[in-house]
Amino acid sequence: MRRLLLGGLTACMSLPAFALEDQPSQPYVQATHVITKPHWKAKPNPPQLYNVFPRRALQRQIAGSASIHCLVTTRGKLKACSIASEDPPDAGFGKAELALARYFELEPMTVDGKPVEAEVTVPIRFDIK
């Protein structure tokens, strides 16, 4: 079995820093708050990452990356996600990351001690090692 690197989840996987870059305006997102340094409570595990890695890219030994833009609920789950970027285009990495959205959970943003909905962009690098 090939090892996948998705930046820092385990020794064989890594998720890059979850930093927001210039975010395109998303019409479905109604939150006015943006999470720039998320505190992750849950991330996809290695089998979940392997299961969504685009098969054609895996067979051709093609690495790639994608970012999804999501709304974070007051319970810390991601919803209303869309592909913000994908490289290489049309290799399936954006769809793969969308499939992972259900496995992410973070501490929700709070305002005056109360959880509020917020936006976040989650970049992932899919590497083959």
C-alpha positions, 0 to 999 in steps of 0.5 A, a space after each residue: 500500500 502506498 503511503 499518503 502525505 497529507 501534512 501532519 495528521 500522522 507520520 505518513 500524513 500531513 495537513 498544512 497549516 490551516 491558514 486563510 488566504 484571500 477568500 473569494 466571496 461565497 454567496 452561500 456563506 452568511 457568516 460574518 466571522 472568519 476563523 483564521 487559526 482553527 483549533 481542530 478537534 477532529 481530522 480525517 484519519 489515514 484510511 479516510 484520506 486513502 479512501 478518497 484519494 482520486 484513483 486515477 491520480 494514485 495510479 499515475 502517481 500524481 500529487 495535488 492539492 485542494 482547498 475547500 471553503 466552508 461554513 462552520 456551525 456553532 457545533 464545530 462541524 463544516 457545512 455548505 462547503 465548496 471547492 475554492 481551489 484545486 491543483 492540478 485542475 480536474 484531477 479530482 482533488 477538490 471532490 476528494 477534499 469535499 468528501 473529507 469535510 464530514 470528518 473535520 470538527 473544530 472549536 466553534 468561534 465564540 463572540 461574547 462567550 457564545 458560539 457563532 457560525 463562521 467561515 473557514 478555508 481548509 487547504 490539503 496537499 495530497 502527496 504520494 510517498 
